[in-house]
Amino acid sequence: MKKLNSASILSILFLLGILVMVNAIGIRYFLRADLTSANMYSLAKASKNIVGSVEDKILVKAYFSPNLPGNYSSIERYLHDMLDDYRAYSHGHFEYEFINPGNEQKLEEEAQSFQIPPRQFQVVENDKIEVVKGYTGVAFVYGDKKEALPSIDNIDNLEYEITSLIKRITTDRQPILGVASTGTEQDRQQMQKLYEALGRNYNVQPVDLDKTIEKGVDGLLILAPRLPFTDWQLFNIDQYIINGGKAMMLMNWYHADIREGQQAMPYELNINKLLNAYGIGLGEDMISDANCATVGMTSQQGFFQVTQPVRFPYFPVIQTFNPSNIITRDLQKIQTYYPSSVDTTLAAAKGFTVQGLMYTSNLATRDTGPAVYLDPFRRRTKQDFPESHIPIAALVRGKFKSFLAESGPPAQNKDGEAYSGPFKAEADAENRLILVGDGHLGIDQYIDAYGLMFMQNAIDWLIQSEDLIAIRSKQIPQKPLKDIPPVAKKFVKWGNLFGPTILIIILGIVLWQVRRIKKKALMAL
């Protein structure tokens, strides 16, 4: 074996020096090719901005046990890469470490002090299934604040969870979101999904519409009212908005539930005199749409009762969204229940900006009147749906005037006492208002992943905290399959079955012909 000369040693040292330097530079400046359509493996710009604006040290402790089932190894690698990216954009304010608590009591107690509990997993060892204890949680420490993701089971919304948590613990004040209604306050236990989702970024508090709404409330959500608003309640809402408050309202014109009966009656909410002053209105109708979900209906067939799915036009499936608005541009589908239209024709005359957010399909219609009869077995044709793209949700912006600007405030408060308090007739700055013609979107029984995403996006836009919307869009659930003709379905099916075999046969024939031609050419020499 030849001895290395000094020139070779210098070359090796030089090469090692270059590698060390490249790695050192790569920690801060790096390139990564992310070929996924949603850039699932790259930090969003908002995440980079949020972690880059942190002013003090964030310490992250990832409690992950080794030898967990295979999918958790992938999660751990994904988390490792993501934390690397956060550190790279933090200007030195983000540090992390992975910890395997194993069976060390001290480390297990440390994990549990962050509310990260041990979990049980089934693994295959020595050809048998065993149950092992493990950890898959991450703790974040910022000054004296501590928060954790107790367990991570997938990567679908991990960036959103981490970025929103960083924003939450590094912000001195969490925005307040007030939630109000009329007649459905008792249903709060049926709104837990919405409260839980919004509670990650907002201090969600109930608001009593019979009292003055505090200026510290950053946004007001009025959800699924069932009783008419009193004049005093409208006055309180109006003055909250005119004094700079932002509001989102979700409500139906009709009270309908096919399980209770087939007749829908108006709520008589007494809301449009307020909304019309802001250039928008709730349609006095119920929308039916040819693009709809089904409802299970039971019928008597001989001696048996048979339940079968029936297409129900009063459950429109919304697939037309405003692609230019950040609230809806990445949504794919939202199912609605007995929705009403939103009137967007009033804003222009008042100089306000209005944008539709959600629309029906191109086959829709409106049912009106003192009652709407919900007949699930009624046969309909295309001629029964003469309208297209009726707005179901819209936003309006502008310097609003009070609906009481001409008449002045109520003479009496809700207790019948003379009112001599403050009154503001016109806003000083731009107001924001979102109106949705379906109050079911906030109820656990009805809300789905897309509906929840719409609600979160809308509230973020309303309170002007739009940076999280772009990240949330990366966790959009699986896109619905496009409806294609039966012929195309068969072509794809048989193509998948026999396509590869046919391609191999064609390739073999081509190669055989090439060889035959070459052989013939050689024979001719």
C-alpha positions as CSV (number, residue, x, y, z in Angstrom):
1,M,0.0,0.0,0.0
2,K,1.4,3.3,-1.1
3,K,1.9,6.0,1.6
4,L,0.0,9.2,1.2
5,N,2.3,12.1,0.2
6,S,1.9,15.6,1.6
7,A,0.0,16.8,-1.5
8,S,-2.6,14.0,-1.1
9,I,-3.1,14.8,2.6
10,L,-3.5,18.5,1.8
11,S,-6.0,17.6,-0.9
12,I,-8.1,15.5,1.5
13,L,-7.9,18.2,4.2
14,F,-9.0,20.8,1.6
15,L,-11.9,18.7,0.5
16,L,-13.0,18.1,4.1
17,G,-12.7,21.8,4.7
18,I,-15.0,22.5,1.8
19,L,-17.5,19.9,3.0
20,V,-17.6,21.5,6.5
21,M,-18.0,24.9,5.0
22,V,-20.8,23.8,2.7
23,N,-22.7,22.2,5.6
24,A,-22.2,25.3,7.8
25,I,-23.6,27.5,5.0
26,G,-26.3,25.0,4.3
27,I,-27.7,25.3,7.8
28,R,-28.7,28.9,7.1
29,Y,-29.0,29.0,3.3
30,F,-30.4,26.0,1.5
31,L,-32.5,24.9,-1.4
32,R,-35.1,22.1,-1.4
33,A,-37.2,20.9,-4.3
34,D,-40.8,20.4,-3.1
35,L,-42.8,18.9,-6.0
36,T,-46.1,18.6,-4.1
37,S,-48.9,20.9,-5.4
38,A,-49.6,22.3,-1.9
39,N,-45.8,22.6,-1.0
40,M,-46.4,20.3,1.9
41,Y,-42.7,19.9,2.6
42,S,-41.8,23.6,2.6
43,L,-42.5,26.3,5.2
44,A,-45.1,28.8,4.1
45,K,-44.1,32.5,3.9
46,A,-46.3,33.3,6.9
47,S,-44.4,30.6,9.0
48,K,-41.1,32.1,8.0
49,N,-42.3,35.6,8.9
50,I,-43.7,34.6,12.2
51,V,-40.7,32.7,13.4
52,G,-38.4,35.4,12.0
53,S,-40.1,38.1,14.0
54,V,-39.7,36.3,17.3
55,E,-37.6,38.5,19.7
56,D,-36.6,36.0,22.3
57,K,-35.5,32.3,22.5
58,I,-38.0,29.6,21.8
59,L,-36.9,26.2,23.1
60,V,-38.6,23.2,21.6
61,K,-38.4,19.7,23.1
62,A,-39.7,16.9,20.9
63,Y,-40.4,13.8,23.0
64,F,-40.3,10.9,20.5
65,S,-39.7,7.3,21.3
66,P,-37.8,5.1,18.8
67,N,-39.1,1.8,17.5
68,L,-42.6,2.9,17.1
69,P,-44.8,1.7,14.2
70,G,-43.5,2.7,10.7
71,N,-45.7,5.7,10.1
72,Y,-44.4,7.4,13.3
73,S,-40.8,7.1,11.9
74,S,-42.0,9.1,8.9
75,I,-43.7,11.7,11.1
76,E,-40.5,12.0,13.2
77,R,-38.4,12.6,10.0
78,Y,-40.9,15.2,8.7
79,L,-41.0,16.9,12.1
80,H,-37.2,16.9,12.2
81,D,-36.9,18.6,8.8
82,M,-39.6,21.1,9.7
83,L,-38.0,22.1,12.9
84,D,-34.7,22.5,11.0
85,D,-36.5,25.0,8.7
86,Y,-38.0,26.9,11.6
87,R,-34.5,27.2,13.1
88,A,-33.0,28.4,9.8
89,Y,-35.5,31.3,9.5
90,S,-35.5,32.3,13.2
91,H,-32.4,34.4,13.3
92,G,-31.0,32.3,16.0
93,H,-34.1,32.4,18.3
94,F,-35.3,28.9,17.7
95,E,-33.6,25.8,19.2
96,Y,-34.9,22.3,19.4
97,E,-33.9,18.9,20.6
98,F,-35.3,15.4,20.3
99,I,-35.6,13.5,23.6
100,N,-36.2,9.8,24.1
101,P,-37.7,9.4,27.6
102,G,-37.2,5.7,27.5
103,N,-37.7,4.4,31.0
104,E,-35.9,7.3,32.7
105,Q,-38.3,8.5,35.4
106,K,-36.8,12.0,35.3
107,L,-37.4,12.5,31.5
108,E,-40.9,10.9,31.7
109,E,-41.8,13.4,34.5
110,E,-40.4,16.2,32.4
111,A,-42.6,15.2,29.4
112,Q,-45.7,14.9,31.6
113,S,-45.0,18.3,33.2
114,F,-45.7,19.7,29.6
115,Q,-48.9,17.7,29.5
116,I,-47.4,15.1,27.1
117,P,-48.6,11.7,28.3
118,P,-47.2,8.3,27.5
119,R,-49.1,6.3,25.0
120,Q,-49.4,2.7,24.0
121,F,-48.6,1.4,20.6
122,Q,-48.8,-2.1,19.0
123,V,-45.6,-3.2,17.3
124,V,-44.5,-6.5,15.8
125,E,-41.4,-8.0,17.4
126,N,-40.1,-11.6,17.2
127,D,-43.2,-12.5,15.0
128,K,-45.7,-11.4,17.6
129,I,-47.6,-8.3,18.4
130,E,-46.5,-6.5,21.5
131,V,-47.8,-3.3,23.2
132,V,-45.1,-0.8,24.0
133,K,-45.1,2.6,25.7
134,G,-44.0,5.7,23.7
135,Y,-44.1,9.4,23.3
136,T,-45.0,11.6,20.3
137,G,-45.4,15.1,21.7
138,V,-43.6,18.4,21.3
139,A,-43.3,21.1,24.0
140,F,-42.6,24.8,23.3
141,V,-41.1,27.1,25.9
142,Y,-41.0,30.9,25.4
143,G,-40.0,32.8,28.5
144,D,-42.4,31.7,31.2
145,K,-44.9,30.5,28.7
146,K,-45.3,26.7,28.0
147,E,-47.5,25.0,25.5
148,A,-47.4,21.6,23.9
149,L,-48.8,19.4,21.1
150,P,-49.4,16.4,23.3
151,S,-49.5,13.8,20.5
152,I,-48.7,13.9,16.8
153,D,-50.4,11.2,14.7
154,N,-50.1,12.7,11.2
155,I,-48.5,15.6,9.3
156,D,-51.6,17.0,7.6
157,N,-51.8,20.2,9.5
158,L,-48.6,20.1,11.5
159,E,-47.2,23.3,10.2
160,Y,-50.4,25.2,10.9
161,E,-50.4,23.7,14.5
162,I,-46.8,24.7,15.1
163,T,-46.9,28.2,13.6
164,S,-50.2,29.1,15.3
165,L,-48.7,27.9,18.6
166,I,-45.6,30.0,18.1
167,K,-47.7,33.0,17.3
168,R,-49.9,32.4,20.3
169,I,-47.1,32.1,22.9
170,T,-45.0,34.9,21.5
171,T,-47.9,37.4,21.4
172,D,-48.7,39.4,24.5
173,R,-52.5,39.7,23.8
174,Q,-54.7,37.1,22.2
175,P,-57.5,38.7,20.1
176,I,-61.0,38.4,21.6
177,L,-63.8,36.8,19.6
178,G,-67.3,37.3,20.9
179,V,-69.9,34.8,20.1
180,A,-73.6,35.7,20.3
181,S,-77.0,34.4,19.2
182,T,-80.7,34.7,20.0
183,G,-82.4,31.5,21.2
184,T,-79.4,29.2,20.7
185,E,-77.2,30.1,23.5
186,Q,-78.1,26.9,25.2
187,D,-76.7,25.0,22.2
188,R,-73.1,26.0,23.0
189,Q,-72.4,22.3,23.8
190,Q,-73.2,21.6,20.2
191,M,-70.6,24.0,18.9
192,Q,-67.6,22.5,20.6
193,K,-65.7,21.8,17.3
194,L,-66.0,25.5,16.4
195,Y,-65.1,26.7,19.8
196,E,-62.1,24.4,20.0
197,A,-60.8,25.4,16.5
198,L,-61.2,29.1,17.0
199,G,-59.9,28.9,20.6
200,R,-56.5,28.0,19.3
201,N,-55.9,31.6,18.1
202,Y,-58.6,33.6,19.8
203,N,-60.0,34.2,23.2
204,V,-63.5,33.0,22.5
205,Q,-66.1,34.6,24.8
206,P,-69.9,34.6,24.9
207,V,-71.5,38.0,24.3
208,D,-74.8,39.2,25.7
209,L,-76.5,41.3,23.0
210,D,-78.7,42.9,25.6
211,K,-75.6,44.7,26.9
212,T,-73.2,47.1,25.3
213,I,-70.5,45.1,23.5
214,E,-67.1,46.0,24.8
215,K,-64.6,47.7,22.5
216,G,-62.0,45.2,23.5
217,V,-63.9,42.5,21.5
218,D,-62.0,42.3,18.3
219,G,-64.6,40.4,16.3
220,L,-68.2,39.4,16.8
221,L,-69.7,36.1,15.5
222,I,-73.5,35.9,15.4
223,L,-74.4,32.3,14.9
224,A,-77.7,30.6,14.1
225,P,-80.2,33.0,15.7
226,R,-83.6,31.5,16.2
227,L,-85.5,34.4,17.9
228,P,-86.1,37.8,16.4
229,F,-83.5,40.5,17.4
230,T,-85.0,43.1,19.6
231,D,-84.5,46.8,18.7
232,W,-82.2,47.2,21.7
233,Q,-80.1,44.2,20.5
234,L,-79.8,45.6,17.0
235,F,-78.8,49.0,18.5
236,N,-76.0,47.3,20.5
237,I,-74.8,45.4,17.3
238,D,-75.0,48.5,15.2
239,Q,-73.0,50.6,17.7
240,Y,-70.3,47.9,18.0
241,I,-69.9,47.9,14.2
242,I,-70.0,51.7,13.8
243,N,-67.4,52.1,16.5
244,G,-65.0,49.9,14.5
245,G,-66.0,46.3,15.4
246,K,-65.9,43.5,12.8
247,A,-68.8,41.1,12.5
248,M,-69.7,37.8,10.9
249,M,-73.3,36.6,10.8
250,L,-74.5,33.1,9.9
251,M,-78.3,32.7,9.7
252,N,-81.2,31.1,7.8
253,W,-84.4,32.8,6.8
254,Y,-86.4,29.7,7.4
255,H,-86.6,27.3,10.3
256,A,-86.5,23.8,8.7
257,D,-85.7,20.3,9.8
258,I,-86.9,17.4,7.7
259,R,-86.7,15.1,10.7
260,E,-89.3,17.3,12.5
261,G,-91.6,17.8,9.6
262,Q,-91.9,18.9,6.0
263,Q,-93.0,22.5,6.6
264,A,-90.5,25.3,7.0
265,M,-91.5,28.6,8.6
266,P,-89.7,31.9,8.7
267,Y,-87.7,32.9,11.8
268,E,-88.8,36.6,11.3
269,L,-85.4,37.7,12.6
270,N,-85.9,41.4,12.1
271,I,-82.3,41.7,10.9
272,N,-82.5,43.2,7.4
273,K,-83.1,46.8,8.5
274,L,-79.7,46.7,10.0
275,L,-78.0,44.8,7.3
276,N,-79.5,46.8,4.5
277,A,-77.9,50.0,5.9
278,Y,-74.5,48.2,5.4
279,G,-75.3,47.4,1.8
280,I,-76.1,43.7,2.2
281,G,-79.2,41.6,3.2
282,L,-80.5,38.1,4.0
283,G,-82.7,36.8,1.3
284,E,-86.3,36.0,2.3
285,D,-86.1,32.6,0.7
286,M,-84.8,29.0,0.9
287,I,-82.4,27.9,-1.8
288,S,-82.8,24.6,-3.6
289,D,-80.1,23.3,-5.9
290,A,-79.8,20.4,-8.3
291,N,-76.2,19.8,-7.0
292,C,-77.2,18.5,-3.6
293,A,-76.7,15.9,-0.9
294,T,-79.0,13.0,-0.1
295,V,-81.3,12.4,2.9
296,G,-82.4,9.0,4.1
297,M,-86.1,8.6,3.8
298,T,-88.1,5.6,5.0
299,S,-91.1,4.3,3.0
300,Q,-93.4,1.3,3.4
301,Q,-92.9,-1.4,0.8
302,G,-95.3,-4.2,1.3
303,F,-94.7,-5.5,4.9
304,F,-91.3,-3.8,5.2
305,Q,-90.1,-0.3,5.9
306,V,-87.2,0.6,3.6
307,T,-84.8,3.5,4.1
308,Q,-83.2,4.8,0.9
309,P,-81.1,7.9,0.0
310,V,-83.1,10.6,-1.8
311,R,-81.5,13.6,-3.4
312,F,-82.6,16.6,-1.4
313,P,-82.3,20.0,-3.1
314,Y,-82.5,21.9,0.2
315,F,-79.1,20.5,1.1
316,P,-77.0,22.3,-1.6
317,V,-73.4,21.2,-2.1
318,I,-71.5,24.4,-2.8
319,Q,-68.6,23.9,-5.2
320,T,-68.4,27.4,-6.7
321,F,-66.2,29.7,-4.6
322,N,-64.6,33.1,-5.2
323,P,-61.1,32.1,-6.3
324,S,-59.7,35.7,-5.9
325,N,-60.6,36.0,-2.2
326,I,-58.2,34.5,0.3
327,I,-61.0,33.1,2.5
328,T,-62.4,30.8,-0.2
329,R,-59.7,30.5,-2.9
330,D,-58.6,27.0,-1.8
331,L,-61.9,25.6,-0.8
332,Q,-63.3,22.7,-2.8
333,K,-66.7,21.9,-1.3
334,I,-69.1,22.9,1.5
335,Q,-72.4,21.3,2.2
336,T,-75.2,23.6,3.3
337,Y,-78.5,23.0,5.0
338,Y,-81.7,24.9,4.1
339,P,-79.6,28.0,3.1
340,S,-80.9,31.4,2.2
341,S,-79.5,33.7,-0.4
342,V,-77.5,36.8,0.3
343,D,-78.5,40.1,-1.3
344,T,-75.4,41.8,-2.7
345,T,-77.2,44.4,-4.9
346,L,-77.4,47.2,-2.3
347,A,-73.7,47.9,-1.7
348,A,-72.9,49.7,-4.9
349,A,-75.4,52.5,-4.4
350,K,-73.9,53.1,-1.0
351,G,-70.3,53.2,-2.3
352,F,-69.3,50.0,-0.4
353,T,-67.3,47.1,-1.8
354,V,-69.0,43.7,-1.9
355,Q,-67.6,40.3,-2.8
356,G,-69.5,37.1,-3.2
357,L,-67.8,34.2,-1.5
358,M,-69.9,31.1,-2.1
359,Y,-72.5,30.4,-4.9
360,T,-75.0,27.8,-5.9
361,S,-74.5,25.7,-9.0
362,N,-75.9,26.8,-12.4
363,L,-79.2,24.9,-11.6
364,A,-80.8,26.5,-8.5
365,T,-83.9,28.3,-7.4
366,R,-85.5,30.1,-4.5
367,D,-88.6,29.1,-2.5
368,T,-90.4,31.9,-0.8
369,G,-93.7,32.5,1.0
370,P,-95.2,32.2,4.5
371,A,-94.1,28.5,4.4
372,V,-92.0,26.2,2.3
373,Y,-93.0,22.6,1.9
374,L,-90.1,20.2,2.0
375,D,-91.1,17.3,-0.2
376,P,-88.1,15.0,-0.6
377,F,-90.0,12.8,-3.1
378,R,-91.0,15.6,-5.4
379,R,-89.7,14.9,-8.9
380,R,-87.9,17.9,-10.5
381,T,-86.5,18.6,-13.9
382,K,-83.9,21.2,-15.1
383,Q,-86.7,23.6,-15.7
384,D,-87.4,23.7,-11.9
385,F,-83.9,25.3,-11.4
386,P,-84.0,28.4,-13.6
387,E,-81.3,30.4,-11.7
388,S,-77.6,30.0,-11.5
389,H,-74.8,31.0,-9.1
390,I,-77.0,32.6,-6.4
391,P,-74.8,34.0,-3.7
392,I,-74.9,32.1,-0.4
393,A,-72.2,34.1,1.4
394,A,-70.6,37.5,0.8
395,L,-68.5,40.2,2.5
396,V,-68.9,43.9,2.4
397,R,-66.5,46.7,3.3
398,G,-66.8,50.4,3.7
399,K,-67.4,53.2,6.1
400,F,-70.9,52.2,7.3
401,K,-73.6,54.5,8.5
402,S,-75.8,53.4,11.4
403,F,-79.2,52.1,10.5
404,L,-80.4,54.6,13.1
405,A,-78.6,57.5,11.6
406,E,-81.8,59.3,10.6
407,S,-84.0,58.4,13.6
408,G,-81.4,58.4,16.4
409,P,-80.9,55.9,19.2
410,P,-83.8,54.1,20.9
411,A,-85.6,56.2,23.4
412,Q,-85.6,53.4,25.9
413,N,-83.2,50.6,26.8
414,K,-84.2,46.9,27.2
415,D,-85.6,47.6,30.7
416,G,-87.9,50.4,29.5
417,E,-85.7,53.1,31.0
418,A,-84.9,56.3,29.1
419,Y,-81.7,56.1,27.2
420,S,-79.3,59.0,27.1
421,G,-76.0,57.2,26.4
422,P,-73.6,57.6,23.5
423,F,-74.6,57.2,19.9
424,K,-72.4,57.2,16.8
425,A,-74.1,57.7,13.4
426,E,-71.2,57.0,11.1
427,A,-68.0,55.0,11.3
428,D,-64.6,56.7,11.2
429,A,-62.7,53.9,9.4
430,E,-63.5,51.0,7.1
431,N,-65.8,48.3,8.5
432,R,-65.9,44.6,7.6
433,L,-68.9,42.4,7.6
434,I,-69.4,38.8,6.4
435,L,-72.9,37.4,5.9
436,V,-73.6,33.7,5.4
437,G,-77.1,32.5,4.6
438,D,-76.7,29.3,6.6
439,G,-76.3,29.1,10.4
440,H,-75.7,25.4,10.5
441,L,-72.1,25.8,9.5
442,G,-71.1,26.3,13.1
443,I,-73.0,23.4,14.6
444,D,-71.1,20.2,15.4
445,Q,-73.8,18.0,13.8
446,Y,-73.4,19.7,10.4
447,I,-69.9,21.2,10.2
448,D,-67.3,19.3,8.2
449,A,-63.6,19.9,7.6
450,Y,-64.2,22.4,4.7
451,G,-66.9,24.2,6.7
452,L,-64.6,24.5,9.6
453,M,-61.8,25.8,7.4
454,F,-64.1,28.4,5.9
455,M,-65.1,29.6,9.4
456,Q,-61.5,29.9,10.5
457,N,-60.4,31.7,7.3
458,A,-63.3,34.1,7.6
459,I,-62.6,35.0,11.2
460,D,-58.9,35.4,10.5
461,W,-59.8,37.8,7.6
462,L,-62.3,39.6,9.7
463,I,-59.8,40.4,12.5
464,Q,-57.1,41.0,9.9
465,S,-54.9,38.1,10.9
466,E,-54.6,36.7,7.4
467,D,-51.1,35.2,7.7
468,L,-52.5,31.9,9.0
469,I,-54.9,31.4,6.2
470,A,-52.2,30.5,3.7
471,I,-50.8,27.8,6.0
472,R,-54.3,26.4,6.8
473,S,-54.9,26.0,3.0
474,K,-52.0,23.4,3.0
475,Q,-54.1,21.1,5.2
476,I,-57.0,21.0,2.8
477,P,-58.6,17.5,2.9
478,Q,-58.4,15.3,-0.1
479,K,-59.9,16.9,-3.1
480,P,-63.1,15.4,-4.3
481,L,-63.0,13.3,-7.5
482,K,-64.2,14.9,-10.6
483,D,-67.3,13.5,-12.1
484,I,-66.3,12.0,-15.5
485,P,-68.4,10.2,-18.1
486,P,-68.9,6.4,-17.8
487,V,-66.9,5.8,-21.0
488,A,-63.9,7.7,-19.5
489,K,-64.3,5.6,-16.3
490,K,-64.1,2.3,-18.3
491,F,-61.2,3.6,-20.3
492,V,-59.2,4.4,-17.1
493,K,-60.2,1.1,-15.5
494,W,-59.1,-1.1,-18.4
495,G,-56.2,1.1,-19.2
496,N,-54.8,0.5,-15.7
497,L,-55.4,-3.3,-16.0
498,F,-53.9,-3.9,-19.4
499,G,-52.0,-0.7,-20.3
500,P,-48.7,-1.7,-18.7
501,T,-48.8,-5.2,-20.4
502,I,-49.6,-3.7,-23.8
503,L,-46.8,-1.1,-23.4
504,I,-44.3,-3.9,-22.6
505,I,-45.5,-5.9,-25.7
506,I,-45.1,-2.9,-27.9
507,L,-41.6,-2.2,-26.5
508,G,-40.7,-5.8,-27.2
509,I,-41.9,-5.6,-30.7
510,V,-40.0,-2.4,-31.3
511,L,-36.7,-3.9,-29.9
512,W,-37.3,-7.1,-32.0
513,Q,-37.7,-5.0,-35.1
514,V,-34.6,-2.9,-34.3
515,R,-32.5,-6.1,-33.8
516,R,-33.9,-7.6,-37.0
517,I,-33.0,-4.5,-39.0
518,K,-29.5,-4.5,-37.6
519,K,-29.1,-8.2,-38.3
520,K,-30.2,-7.7,-41.9
521,A,-27.8,-4.8,-42.3
522,L,-24.9,-6.9,-41.0
523,M,-25.9,-9.8,-43.4
524,A,-25.8,-7.4,-46.3
525,L,-22.1,-6.4,-45.7
